[in-house]
Amino acid sequence: MSDPALPSAQRELGEKILSALTIVNMPVASYEWKYQPAIGEYQLIVSTPWFKDKGPSTTRQALADALKRANITEPTRFVRLQAPKAKKAQAGD
């Protein structure tokens, strides 16, 4: 069974959130929408080096500050922050 489509309203909100991160100069290494069947919804997974460099608490606070400064008041519980995954060394590197 395939995952349900990502609702356009959630996608648009995710785009606003990603844009808001520039307000606080948070670098984004990557992001992806991932369906979580256990909760029946998509999560926006944002990888930022701040998660490792500044710590989870400071990074989450920066997200909250960005949302406030961008006047984003919709629920954002679907956003998950994480450190970028380390790249695997390949032969010849």
Helices and strands as residue ranges (DSSP letters): H 8-20, G 21-24, E 30-36, E 41-47, H 50-53, H 56-69, E 79-82
